[in-house]
């Protein structure tokens, strides 16, 4: 009888455990469904999403449409252009060749391209891998969009940017740079004697069974291709881009299943040794020993205190994101077929859910008295030099970075406050009688109260619907960067390439400001009084763009 009782207890324990696991899985599914349905489940472009955790796929779905014109609904099998996720394939290829003794990351690039004009500077493979070379990025040049339809060899592509002035000396700064990865692809070809396309196919796709991955092509018939779109005040087919141009910086195609195979291969050292892989995923240093999060084709960071290894991509008609959390063995991949709604923030939220550390929600906010709110007002200087002001108005509390715009923050407790999206928060405290704020954005920064006057808030003015309509259109500020202005329900919005639409606010006629970032949009008119140009003022820089439609 005792044995039967013990067995019954064991059965009940296992049953409860299985029920608990199933409930957790359902909870994750419901939360992720809510996030992705809100963004992609409509009669437009869509997304595929996959979550892998502890040896199994726990979520795999498609949303929206893979082909709007043919009413083809998105399925997880669909194949996308993955954009800059390509860079990790290029970086791993270089590290494989280093392990084979065919090159060293400390090698000067002139060892492989003797006539490259380095202007007397030493530019190494290392500098190309971690975006510290100072070489001009060709995708930021005005000629890029003009050449978008042209097929070019790697040498012809390098000729486009090699004589441009350098942005800074090698190793002095980090600036994301597509040109560096074009050179890396060419070096792979020079060292191996095979094309970049063939190298990737033979050493990665064939070896790992990535049967739904390709070097991008518009001519080749690719099964389950998701067609790319752009939002131009309504969805349109994406502009044509010759796949010879993104090359080793962004030319590959894949789906969520194959990207999981790739991540598993990296985790299990099927391609390069663990020691070599560590160099790729743990960031790197500038000349002054300042750390940067970018390693070799991969970015390191944190989500809710957990380390992540990640990279996203954006290319004509597509935006993508992959995140891996080593400690929890969680991989999240989201691929979309529009360059209008980048999945990075959604992937971050989903990764937090998958590891059981979801970001808080504003619906959980509590009400505090004015006295409790005003306890934390003041100016705080943080370790990165930024100054943030905490103010209270009409029973609400706000954060404003110096020379930026004001955001409401929401109390979860008398000392903990979150921004609306939930992934950024403040934790206030008194240390030796002085106010202190911990600002969490994945990483943590400590801010100490300083004596500084609070900024004056910008004042908004109201423009009529007819006045707002004058600004509607697309403004091309750079070859691959435009801002689309639209009007809806008496409000005016700006949507930058690869980002969502944000409301803008009139400070005066022709001058608008954003509240989500510290930026101003100033419009210019031609001699006939028609709006024909937009000037973006941000971070001390001005970008100008003509109205193109």
Secondary structure, DSSP 8 states (H G I E B T S, - for coil): -HHHHHHHHHHHHHHHHHHHHHHHHHHHHHHHHHHHHHHH-SSSB-EEEEEEETTEEEEEEEESEEETTTTEE--TT-BEE-GGGHHHHHHHHHHHHHHTTS--TTSBGGGT-TT---TT---BHHHHHTT-S----GGGSTHHHHTTT----HHHHHHHHTTS--SS-TTS-----HHHHHHHHHHHHHHHSS-HHHHHIIIIIHHHT-TT-EE--SSS--TTB---EEESSSEEE-----HHHHHHHH-EEE-HHHHHHHHHHHHTTSSS-HHHHHHHHS-EE-TT--EESB-SS-EEEEETTEEEEEEEEEETTEEEEEEEETTTTEEEEEEESBTTS--HHHHHHHHHHHTT-----GGG-----HHHHHTT-EEEEETTS-EEEEEEETTEEEEEETTS-EEEEEESSSSEEEETTSS-EEEEEEETTEEEEEEESSSEEEEEEE--------------HHHHHTT-EEEEEETTEEEEEEEETTEEEEEETTS-EEEEEEEETTEEEESSSSEEEEEEE-TTS-EEEEEEEETTEEEEEEE--
